[in-house]
């Protein structure tokens, strides 16, 4: 999704020589720095922060919901999972996601929401937990649902299997958190 309409700071991060390196940019400046971040194991934050520190306490706006499906841990075929989501989950137990990141060994489902302040975190956490619980049989990762999470960015590579990370955009609609 496009972080340029956000305020606060967006985090770009990458693993280099076993270390996690992070930089924080004003949303309007992310695009001009993006080429510096191409390569292996590159990540970005879904939500924005008040300051140069990516932590729950510094969340400025909650801008999306997400579930990381580690389908490789369940030995599931990606096309089977995509079909199952389409026919048994979307518009039934969960809304259709706005985007799906093909992360190399799994999928990240992303739902864009109208930005809400940090004070909405309890409701945001409840919705995150509902989405995770609903998708746990498809490899939903309980360690990847916090508000300060970063996910792989399209155009980068996953070093674990040399796969290109890509994103499938499905809709620009923004859900309300209560929706």
Secondary structure, 3 states (H helix, E strand, C coil): CCHHHCCCEEEEEEEECCEEEEEEEEHHHHHHHHHHHCCECEEEECCEECCCCCCHHHEEEEEEEEEEECHHHHCCCHHHHHHHHHHHHECCCECCCCEEEECCCCEEEEEEEEEEEHHHHHHHHHHHHHHHHHHHHHCECHHHCCCCCEEECCCCEECCCCEECEEEECCCCCECCCC
